[in-house]
Amino acid sequence: MAEDPIRRIRNIGVIAHIDAGKTTLTERILFYTGKIHRMGEVHEGTTEMDWMDQERERGITITAAATTVAWRDHAINIIDTPGHVDFTAEVERSLRVLDGAIVLFSGIEGVESQSEAVWRQADRYRVPRLAFVNKLDRVGSDFARAVDDMVEKLGATALPLVIPWRDGEGRLLGMVDLVRWRALRWDPEDQGRTVHALPIPEALLSEAEVWRERLLESLAEVSDPVAERYLAGEVPSLPELLAAIRRATIERLWVPVLGGTALGNIGIQPVLDAVVDFLPSPDEAPPVHGYTLDGQEVTRRPTPDDPFLALVFKVASDPYAERLLYTRIYAGRVAEGEVVLNATTGRKVRLVRLFRLHANHRERLEGAEAGDIVGAIASGPVLTGETLTYPSHPLVLERIAFPEPVVFLAVEPRSERDEGPLREALARIAQEDPTFQVRDDEATGQLLVGGMGELQLEVQLRRVREEFGVPHRVGQPIVAYRETLRRPIEVEEEWDQPVGGRGQYARVVLRFEPLPRGAGFEFQAAVPPDVLPSPFVEAVRQGVEGGLGASPVGGFPVTDLRAILHGGRYDPAASSEVAFEACGTHALRRALLEGGVFLLEPIAEGDIITPTEYLGEVVSDLGRRRGQIQSVHNRGVVEVIRCAIPLGETFGYTTQLRSLTQGRAVHTLRVTRYDVVPEDIARAVLRSRGYDG
């Protein structure tokens, strides 16, 4: 019986901390699989996957790029994701549609803060993964320390499948394959295409035996055939070992660890073998759950025989059409030109074109089916996170959740006639990037764009100038402050006003309480239906929730608040839901004005990696920026400072850090929480917005 074609598909992502070598690894994969005939380099700006001009100039990945390669008669769909914290949404939406991932760690820095962030994202989506310890050719690199880091900082159960093979002076010669029990050496004459399998050198044999013993012990815990052989003192067969590693990986019991140097062309082919051998095919991933239009949960199997179901996980501007939809097909099959239902909006669209993607190139497809990741052009609007299905079998998949912006910039057109094109360009970008928001500031009347950091906003606004051809001016960065109630307070609010020519009456008694940081908003109804019917209770909730968008004290969104409705009165002749909604909003405003507020600011946490000789200057500068140092670890010639710093103090920090350390230090700070702003700074912020606080 022939093997099902879906078994020969792997949908994987390459994720990591910035500068760990993701794009370099992906370039090598493209080269060794014959997808490209010359390896591009990040430092030369010639990489295939970083195709945007800005990516090549900056030497970083900005947008997740997709490609498909062939290895050992398998099709591997790869998404190369950004490592910079400002583009975390690209990682989030990619992980949502992947069946497996390769996570890179630097052999020098080990597990860094952004590595932890992407690892937790992969945990959230239950993605099986392989680890690759990169840069093992660099001075100070340590494979064993990186493995220990994974265990200690990530809680991962690491399963090393290789160890480095070095000469007497510590230079990396190749890797020892602990599974197939051989030494591997890559031929530098053909850029590592040829891999020589050799006996393990005598000098390395005892160390390799210790690592091999650990591997067998671990596999004996999850595989009966391996356990039987191991306990009998026999060597398990290669198929038995591969089957045990595969099961442990797919069930997320262990994380196989490989290693090498992507830039030095060592260790890449074993990664491709591991993707085929250990990561799941689409039909081995958990079934996908969706909801019918009446809210019932339904499971779809990843097979072409089930009704068509797909998720649009990314929308990109396309030079030849309005928008290109990056689409993961979970079930069924679809042909070019077919009409499908956007189940999220209820509108039908025609799939005008289907493509196999390779960075910014594409190959036309007549159709696609379960397990595929393809590009599509639709006849109508489809946004990130929306579900495509057959009209006869509507099903909605859960949308992807994205974080709220933490920094804003004021943008204004150069001339009056540019205002329309500017708003249109910003709206187009906001449709592509769910963390990029556009709004008008009620307090200042300015047009604001918001995002996850300065770099993201700089990149997108440059697109407005260059891609959309709209000139504009940009103001200074503005922190996305929030407000919360200072103390518990009870408010009795009455609404008795004519609306639409007739009297409207409502009365509520609400208690408002501050909640811990990050708790959001809670509403509790502690009033019996005979006192207030449920439609009026729901209207009060909507009124309070509607008022959270802008506080009367500083105009910022309100958070970390509980509202308890425990009293009220209605008039059967004069009360309406509109009146109770207005009453709820007014009650919230009174509570904030009378109870007082705390201003909250976003706090960025992460690592600063600096050469040891500059540690004093970096620490002093952090102190001036209200930074808090959580720990300092020595890693050979560098110090890793884990710290927390208010986001408002990080504007321009990249330039300052380079200046302090002659360009040799880097940081990865990302917003993780909100905290109370000191009183003097809070007063200054409110005054700057025209509030006297």
C-alpha positions in Angstrom: 0.0 0.0 0.0 1.5 3.4 -1.1 2.3 5.9 1.6 -0.2 8.8 2.0 1.4 11.9 0.3 0.6 14.0 3.4 3.1 11.8 5.4 5.8 13.3 3.2 5.1 16.9 4.2 6.8 18.9 7.0 5.6 22.4 8.0 8.3 23.9 10.1 9.6 27.3 11.3 13.0 28.5 12.2 12.8 30.6 15.4 15.3 32.2 17.7 16.8 35.1 19.5 18.0 37.9 17.2 21.5 37.3 15.7 21.4 33.5 16.6 21.8 32.7 12.9 18.3 31.8 11.7 18.5 33.3 8.3 22.1 31.9 7.8 20.8 28.4 8.7 17.9 28.8 6.3 20.2 29.9 3.5 22.3 26.7 4.0 19.2 24.6 3.9 18.2 26.2 0.6 21.7 25.6 -0.8 22.0 21.9 0.3 18.5 21.0 -0.9 19.3 22.5 -4.3 16.8 25.4 -4.0 19.5 28.0 -4.6 22.9 27.6 -6.3 24.8 30.2 -4.3 24.6 30.8 -0.6 23.7 34.3 0.4 25.2 36.0 3.5 23.4 38.3 6.0 26.5 40.5 6.4 26.7 40.9 2.6 23.0 41.6 2.2 22.6 38.8 -0.3 20.3 36.4 1.5 17.4 34.8 -0.4 14.9 34.9 2.5 15.6 38.4 3.7 14.5 39.9 0.4 13.2 43.3 1.5 15.6 46.2 1.0 15.3 47.2 4.6 16.1 43.6 5.7 19.3 43.5 3.6 20.4 47.0 4.8 19.8 46.3 8.5 21.0 42.6 8.4 17.8 41.4 10.3 14.7 39.6 9.3 11.6 41.8 9.5 8.9 39.7 7.9 8.3 36.0 8.0 9.3 34.5 4.6 8.0 31.1 3.4 9.6 28.6 1.1 9.4 24.9 0.2 12.4 22.6 -0.2 12.8 18.9 -1.0 14.9 16.5 1.1 14.9 12.7 1.0 11.7 12.7 -1.0 9.9 14.9 1.5 8.5 18.4 0.9 9.5 20.8 3.7 7.6 24.0 4.0 9.8 26.4 5.9 9.0 29.8 7.5 12.0 31.9 8.5 10.8 34.2 11.3 12.2 37.5 12.7 14.2 37.4 16.0 13.8 41.1 16.9 11.3 41.6 19.7 9.5 44.4 17.7 8.3 41.7 15.2 7.1 39.2 17.7 3.7 39.1 15.9 5.4 37.5 12.9 6.6 34.6 15.1 3.2 34.4 16.8 1.2 33.9 13.7 3.8 31.6 12.1 3.8 29.3 15.1 0.1 29.1 15.0 0.2 27.2 11.7 3.4 25.2 12.1 3.6 21.5 12.9 7.2 21.7 14.2 10.1 24.1 14.7 13.9 24.4 14.7 14.9 26.6 17.6 18.4 28.1 17.4 20.6 29.0 20.3 24.0 30.6 20.2 26.8 28.4 21.5 28.3 31.5 23.1 25.3 33.3 24.8 23.1 30.1 25.2 19.5 30.8 26.2 18.8 34.6 26.0 15.7 36.4 27.0 14.2 36.5 23.5 15.0 32.8 23.2 12.8 32.2 26.2 10.0 34.4 24.7 9.9 32.4 21.4 10.1 29.1 23.4 7.1 30.1 25.5 5.2 31.0 22.3 6.0 27.5 20.9 4.8 26.0 24.2 1.5 27.9 23.9 0.8 26.4 20.5 2.2 22.9 21.6 4.7 22.8 18.8 7.2 19.9 18.8 10.7 21.2 18.2 14.4 20.5 17.5 17.2 22.6 19.0 20.3 23.6 17.1 23.3 25.0 19.0 24.9 27.4 16.5 28.3 29.2 16.3 30.3 26.3 17.8 33.3 27.4 15.8 33.5 30.7 17.8 35.9 31.3 20.7 34.1 30.8 24.0 31.3 28.6 22.5 30.2 25.7 24.8 27.8 23.0 23.6 27.3 21.4 27.0 26.6 24.8 28.7 24.0 25.6 26.1 22.3 22.3 26.7 22.3 22.9 30.5 20.9 26.4 29.8 17.9 24.8 27.9 17.2 22.6 30.9 17.6 25.3 33.6 16.0 28.3 31.9 13.4 26.7 29.6 12.5 23.6 31.6 13.2 21.6 28.5 14.2 17.9 28.6 17.1 18.1 26.2 18.2 15.1 24.2 21.7 15.7 22.6 22.1 13.7 19.5 25.6 15.1 18.6 28.6 16.5 20.4 31.3 18.8 18.9 34.5 17.3 17.5 37.4 19.7 18.2 41.2 19.5 17.7 43.7 20.0 20.5 43.5 23.8 20.1 39.7 23.8 20.4 39.0 24.4 16.6 35.8 22.8 15.4 36.5 19.9 13.0 33.0 18.4 12.8 30.4 16.6 14.9 30.1 13.2 16.5 26.7 11.5 15.6 25.7 9.7 18.8 22.8 7.9 17.2 24.6 6.4 14.2 27.9 6.3 16.3 30.3 8.0 13.8 32.3 11.2 13.4 31.1 13.6 10.7 33.4 16.0 8.8 32.2 18.5 6.2 34.4 19.1 3.1 35.3 22.8 2.9 36.3 22.4 -0.8 32.6 22.2 -1.8 31.2 24.5 0.9 30.1 21.6 3.1 28.1 19.7 0.5 30.1 16.5 1.0 29.9 14.9 4.5 32.5 12.3 5.4 31.5 9.7 7.9 34.5 8.5 9.8 35.3 6.4 12.9 35.1 8.4 16.1 38.7 9.6 17.0 40.3 7.8 19.9 40.8 11.0 21.9 37.0 11.7 21.8 35.8 8.1 22.4 35.4 8.2 26.2 33.6 11.5 26.2 31.3 10.3 23.3 30.5 7.1 25.2 29.3 9.1 28.2 27.0 11.2 26.0 25.8 8.0 24.2 25.0 6.3 27.5 22.9 9.2 28.6 21.0 9.2 25.2 20.2 5.4 25.5 19.1 5.8 29.2 16.7 8.6 28.1 15.3 6.7 25.2 14.8 3.6 27.3 12.3 5.6 29.4 10.0 6.1 26.4 10.5 3.0 24.3 10.0 -0.6 25.3 12.1 -2.1 22.5 15.0 0.2 23.4 14.6 -0.5 27.1 14.6 -4.3 26.5 17.8 -4.1 24.5 19.5 -1.6 26.8 18.7 -3.7 30.0 20.0 -6.8 28.2 23.3 -5.1 27.5 22.6 -5.1 23.7 22.8 -2.1 21.3 19.4 -1.0 20.0 19.0 -1.0 16.3 19.0 2.2 14.3 15.3 2.0 13.4 14.4 1.4 17.1 16.4 4.5 18.1 14.9 6.7 15.4 11.4 5.5 16.2 11.9 6.3 19.9 13.3 9.7 19.2 10.5 10.5 16.8 7.8 9.5 19.3 9.5 11.5 22.2 9.7 14.6 19.9 6.2 14.5 18.6 4.7 13.9 22.1 7.0 16.8 23.3 8.6 14.6 25.9 12.1 15.5 24.7 13.8 18.1 22.5 16.5 16.6 20.3 19.6 18.8 20.3 21.9 19.1 17.3 24.8 21.6 16.7 27.4 23.0 14.4 28.0 26.4 12.7 25.7 27.6 10.0 28.2 30.2 8.8 31.0 27.6 8.7 28.8 25.1 6.8 29.0 22.4 9.6 26.0 20.4 10.9 23.2 21.4 8.5 22.4 18.1 6.8 21.8 16.3 10.1 19.2 19.1 10.9 17.4 18.3 7.6 17.5 14.5 8.4 16.1 15.3 11.9 13.2 17.3 10.4 12.3 14.3 8.2 12.9 11.7 10.9 11.6 13.3 14.0 9.1 16.2 13.3 5.5 15.4 12.6 3.7 15.4 9.3 0.4 17.3 9.2 -1.6 14.2 9.9 0.5 13.4 13.0 -0.2 16.9 14.4 -3.3 17.2 16.7 -6.6 17.6 14.9 -7.8 21.2 14.4 -10.8 22.4 16.3 -13.3 25.0 15.0 -16.7 26.3 15.8 -19.9 26.2 13.7 -21.9 29.4 13.3 -24.1 28.4 16.2 -21.1 27.9 18.5 -20.7 24.1 18.5 -17.1 22.7 18.5 -16.2 20.5 15.6 -13.0 18.6 14.8 -11.5 18.4 11.3 -9.0 15.8 10.4 -5.9 16.8 8.3 -7.0 14.8 5.3 -8.0 15.9 1.7 -11.3 14.0 2.2 -12.7 16.2 4.9 -14.4 19.5 4.0 -12.0 22.4 3.1 -10.7 24.4 6.0 -7.9 27.0 6.0 -6.5 29.8 8.1 -5.1 33.0 6.7 -2.1 33.6 9.0 -0.6 36.6 7.2 -1.6 39.3 4.7 1.1 41.0 2.7 0.9 43.9 0.1 1.4 42.5 -3.4 2.8 44.5 -6.3 0.5 42.7 -8.8 -2.7 42.5 -6.7 -4.2 44.1 -3.6 -3.1 41.5 -1.0 -1.3 38.1 -0.9 -2.8 35.8 1.7 -0.4 33.3 3.4 -2.7 30.4 4.0 -2.4 27.1 5.9 -4.8 24.4 4.7 -5.9 22.2 7.5 -8.4 19.9 5.8 -9.8 19.2 2.3 -8.7 20.5 -1.0 -9.3 23.7 -3.0 -8.7 24.6 -6.7 -7.7 27.9 -8.2 -10.8 29.9 -9.1 -13.1 28.3 -6.5 -15.5 30.3 -4.5 -15.0 29.8 -0.7 -16.6 31.4 2.4 -14.7 33.7 4.7 -16.4 32.2 7.7 -15.2 34.9 10.0 -17.1 37.7 8.2 -19.8 35.6 6.4 -18.7 36.9 2.9 -17.9 34.7 -0.1 -14.7 35.3 -2.0 -13.1 33.7 -5.1 -9.6 32.4 -4.8 -8.3 34.0 -8.0 -4.8 32.6 -7.8 -2.9 30.0 -5.7 0.9 29.9 -5.4 3.8 27.9 -4.0 5.9 30.6 -2.2 9.6 31.1 -2.2 10.5 34.4 -0.4 9.2 37.0 -2.8 9.0 34.6 -5.7 6.1 32.4 -6.5 5.1 29.4 -8.6 1.5 29.1 -9.9 -0.6 26.2 -8.5 -3.8 24.7 -9.9 -4.9 23.5 -6.5 -3.8 22.7 -2.9 -4.8 20.4 -0.2 -4.6 19.5 3.5 -1.1 20.1 4.9 -0.1 22.7 2.3 1.1 26.3 3.1 0.4 28.4 0.1 -0.1 32.0 -1.1 -3.5 33.0 -2.4 -5.1 36.1 -4.0 -8.8 36.5 -3.2 -11.4 38.6 -5.0 -12.5 40.3 -1.7 -11.1 41.4 1.6 -9.6 38.7 3.9 -7.6 39.7 7.0 -5.0 38.0 9.2 -6.6 35.3 11.4 -9.7 34.8 9.3 -11.0 31.3 8.3 -11.7 30.1 4.8 -14.1 27.2 4.3 -16.7 25.8 1.9 -20.0 27.6 2.1 -21.7 24.2 2.6 -19.6 23.4 5.7 -18.9 26.7 7.5 -16.5 26.5 10.4 -14.6 29.2 12.2 -11.1 28.7 13.7 -10.0 30.6 16.8 -8.4 33.9 15.8 -4.7 34.6 16.6 -4.3 36.9 19.6 -1.8 39.8 19.3 -0.5 42.1 21.9 -1.6 45.7 22.2 0.8 48.5 21.0 3.2 49.9 23.6 4.6 52.9 21.8 3.0 55.5 19.5 4.3 58.1 17.0 2.4 61.2 15.8 2.4 61.3 12.0 1.3 64.2 9.8 1.2 64.7 6.1 3.5 67.2 4.4 0.5 68.9 2.7 -3.2 68.8 3.0 -3.6 66.8 -0.2 -1.4 64.1 1.2 -3.7 63.4 4.2 -6.0 61.0 2.2 -3.1 58.9 0.7 -1.3 58.9 4.1 -4.4 57.4 5.9 -4.9 54.9 3.1 -1.3 53.7 3.2 -1.4 53.4 7.0 -4.6 51.5 6.8 -3.1 49.1 4.2 -0.1 48.4 6.5 -2.4 48.0 9.6 -4.3 45.3 7.6 -1.1 43.4 7.1 0.4 43.9 10.6 -2.0 43.3 13.4 0.3 45.0 16.0 0.4 48.2 13.9 -2.5 50.4 14.9 -3.7 53.8 13.5 -5.9 56.1 15.5 -6.7 59.7 16.2 -5.8 61.0 19.6 -8.8 62.7 21.2 -6.7 64.8 23.6 -4.3 66.3 21.0 -6.1 65.8 17.7 -3.0 64.1 16.3 -2.9 61.1 13.9 -1.0 58.3 15.9 0.5 55.0 14.8 1.3 52.4 17.4 3.3 49.3 17.6 5.7 47.1 19.6 8.7 49.3 19.4 10.6 52.1 17.6 12.2 49.8 15.0 8.8 48.4 13.9 7.3 51.9 13.5 10.4 53.1 11.7 10.3 50.2 9.2 6.6 50.6 8.5 6.7 54.4 8.1 9.6 54.0 5.7 7.4 51.8 3.6 4.8 54.6 3.6 7.4 56.8 2.0 9.1 54.4 -0.4 6.4 51.8 -1.2 3.4 54.0 -1.2 5.1 57.2 -2.1 3.5 59.4 0.6 5.8 62.0 2.3 5.1 62.8 5.9 6.6 64.2 9.2 7.0 62.1 12.3 7.0 63.3 16.0 8.8 61.9 19.0 7.9 58.5 20.4 5.0 58.4 22.9 4.6 55.7 25.5 1.3 53.9 25.5 0.4 54.7 29.2 -2.6 53.2 30.9 -4.5 54.2 34.0 -6.0 52.2 36.9 -8.1 53.1 39.9 -6.1 54.2 43.0 -8.6 53.0 45.7 -11.9 51.1 46.0 -14.9 53.4 45.7 -18.7 53.0 45.5 -20.7 55.1 43.1 -24.5 55.7 42.9 -25.4 57.1 39.5 -28.8 58.1 38.1 -29.7 58.9 34.5 -32.9 60.8 33.9 -32.8 62.6 30.6 -34.9 62.7 27.4 -33.4 60.8 24.5 -35.0 60.9 21.0 -38.0 63.0 22.4 -38.9 60.6 25.3 -37.7 60.3 28.9 -35.1 57.7 29.7 -34.4 56.5 33.3 -31.7 54.4 34.9 -30.2 54.1 38.4 -27.2 51.9 39.3 -25.0 51.3 42.4 -21.6 50.1 41.4 -18.5 49.3 43.5 -15.2 49.7 41.6 -12.0 48.0 42.9 -8.4 48.1 41.6 -7.0 44.7 40.5 -3.4 43.3 40.4 -1.2 44.4 37.4 -2.1 42.5 34.3 -5.6 41.4 35.5 -7.5 43.4 32.9 -11.2 44.1 33.5 -13.8 42.1 35.5 -17.5 42.7 35.8 -19.7 41.1 38.4 -23.5 41.3 38.7 -24.7 40.9 42.3 -28.2 42.1 41.7 -31.3 39.9 41.5 -33.3 39.9 38.2 -36.4 41.4 39.9 -34.3 44.4 40.9 -32.7 44.8 37.4 -33.6 42.6 34.5 -30.7 40.9 32.7 -30.8 43.1 29.5 -30.3 46.2 31.7 -27.4 44.4 33.6 -25.7 43.6 30.3 -26.2 47.2 29.2 -24.4 48.4 32.4 -21.5 46.1 31.6 -21.3 47.4 28.1 -21.4 51.0 29.4 -18.6 50.5 31.9 -16.5 48.5 29.3 -17.1 51.2 26.7 -15.8 53.8 29.0 -12.4 52.0 29.6 -11.0 53.3 26.3 -10.2 56.8 27.7 -10.0 57.9 31.3 -11.4 61.4 32.2 -8.2 62.0 34.2 -5.5 61.5 31.6 -7.3 60.2 28.5 -5.4 56.9 28.6 -7.1 53.4 28.5 -8.2 52.1 31.9 -7.2 48.6 33.1 -6.8 46.3 36.1 -10.3 47.2 37.4 -13.3 45.2 38.8 -16.8 46.6 38.6 -19.5 45.1 40.9 -23.1 46.0 40.2 -25.0 45.4 43.4 -28.0 47.8 43.2 -30.2 49.8 40.9 -33.7 50.8 39.9 -35.6 50.9 36.6 -39.0 52.3 35.5 -41.0 49.9 33.3 -42.3 52.8 31.3 -39.2 55.0 31.0 -36.2 52.7 31.3 -34.2 51.4 28.3 -30.9 49.6 27.6 -29.5 52.9 26.2 -30.1 54.7 29.5 -28.4 51.9 31.5 -25.4 51.9 29.2 -25.0 55.6 29.6 -25.4 55.3 33.3 -22.6 52.7 33.5 -20.2 54.9 31.5 -20.9 57.9 33.7 -20.5 55.8 36.9 -17.1 54.7 35.8 -16.0 58.3 35.0 -17.2 59.5 38.4 -15.3 56.6 40.1 -12.0 57.5 38.4 -12.4 61.3 39.1 -13.3 60.8 42.7 -11.2 57.7 43.5 -8.1 59.0 41.8 -5.9 57.0 39.4 -2.4 55.6 39.1 -0.6 56.1 35.8 0.9 52.9 34.5 3.9 52.6 32.2 5.1 49.6 30.1 8.2 48.0 31.6 10.7 46.3 29.2 12.7 43.4 30.4 15.5 41.4 28.8 19.3 41.1 28.4 22.1 43.5 27.6 25.2 41.7 26.4 28.3 43.8 26.7 32.1 43.2 26.7 33.3 43.0 30.3 35.4 46.2 30.0 32.3 48.3 29.5 30.2 46.8 32.3 30.6 49.8 34.6 29.5 52.4 32.0 26.5 50.3 30.9 25.3 49.7 34.6 25.7 53.5 35.4 23.7 54.4 32.3 21.0 51.9 33.3 20.7 53.6 36.7 20.2 57.0 35.1 17.3 55.4 33.1 15.5 54.1 36.2 16.6 50.6 35.2 16.7 47.7 37.7 19.4 45.1 37.4 18.0 41.6 38.1 21.3 39.6 37.5 24.7 39.8 35.9 26.3 36.6 34.4 29.8 36.3 33.0 30.0 34.4 29.7 33.8 34.4 29.0 34.6 37.8 27.5 31.1 39.2 27.8 28.7 40.0 30.6 24.9 39.3 30.3 22.9 41.8 32.3 19.3 40.8 32.8 17.3 44.0 33.7 14.0 45.8 33.7 13.7 49.4 32.4 10.7 51.7 31.8 9.9 51.7 28.0 10.0 55.5 27.9 13.7 55.4 29.0 14.6 53.1 26.1 13.9 55.5 23.3 17.2 56.0 21.5 18.9 53.4 23.8 20.3 51.3 20.9 22.4 54.3 19.7 23.5 55.2 23.2 24.6 51.7 24.0 26.7 51.5 20.8 28.3 54.8 21.8 29.1 53.6 25.3 30.7 50.3 24.0 32.2 51.2 20.7 29.4 49.4 18.9 30.1 46.1 20.7 27.1 45.7 23.0 23.6 44.6 22.1 20.3 44.4 23.9 17.0 42.6 23.6 14.4 44.4 25.7 10.7 43.7 25.3 7.7 44.9 27.1 6.5 42.2 29.6 4.3 44.2 32.1 3.0 47.5 33.3 3.9 49.2 36.6 3.0 52.5 38.4 4.7 55.6 37.2 6.4 57.8 39.9 4.2 60.7 41.0 6.4 63.5 39.6 6.7 61.9 36.2 3.0 61.1 36.1 2.2 64.8 36.8 4.5 65.9 34.0 2.9 63.4 31.5 -0.6 64.5 32.3 0.3 68.2 32.0 1.9 67.5 28.6 -1.5 66.3 27.4 -3.4 69.3 28.8 -4.7 67.6 32.0 -3.8 69.3 35.3 -4.1 65.9 37.1 
